Amino acid sequence: MVDKQKESARLAKRLGQKIAVRRKQLSWTQDQLAERVGVYAETISRFERGENLPSLLTLDRLATTLEADVSEMLSRATNIR
């Protein structure tokens, strides 16, 4: 059986990297993304560092704001626009 904590940590790290890459492609700061999504900048920072996973609602808002699909954000592939 796969260790759920390790798998969750890997997912958080991968998702965080994708959020950061896409945010930078849009030339936005963490503050700007946070304002658009409706969360604190520290929350975006925690997501990008892989410390926390967003709720499904927040993930959907992130993907919409970043003009990406939720499936892109969660995929193992690294090709985000």
TAHU-V88421 format. One record per backbone hydrogen bond with DSSP energy under -1.0 kcal/mol. NH is the residue of the N-H (numbers start at 1). CO is the residue of the C=O. If there is no record, write none. Layout:
BEGIN
nh=NH co=CO
nh=NH co=CO
END
This chain:
BEGIN
nh=7 co=3
nh=8 co=4
nh=9 co=5
nh=10 co=6
nh=11 co=7
nh=12 co=8
nh=13 co=9
nh=14 co=10
nh=15 co=11
nh=16 co=12
nh=17 co=13
nh=18 co=14
nh=19 co=15
nh=20 co=16
nh=21 co=17
nh=22 co=18
nh=23 co=19
nh=24 co=20
nh=25 co=21
nh=26 co=22
nh=27 co=24
nh=28 co=23
nh=33 co=29
nh=34 co=30
nh=35 co=31
nh=36 co=32
nh=37 co=33
nh=38 co=34
nh=39 co=34
nh=44 co=40
nh=45 co=41
nh=46 co=42
nh=47 co=43
nh=48 co=44
nh=49 co=45
nh=50 co=47
nh=51 co=46
nh=52 co=46
nh=59 co=55
nh=60 co=56
nh=61 co=57
nh=62 co=58
nh=63 co=59
nh=64 co=60
nh=65 co=61
nh=66 co=62
nh=67 co=64
nh=68 co=63
nh=73 co=69
nh=74 co=70
nh=75 co=71
nh=80 co=78
END
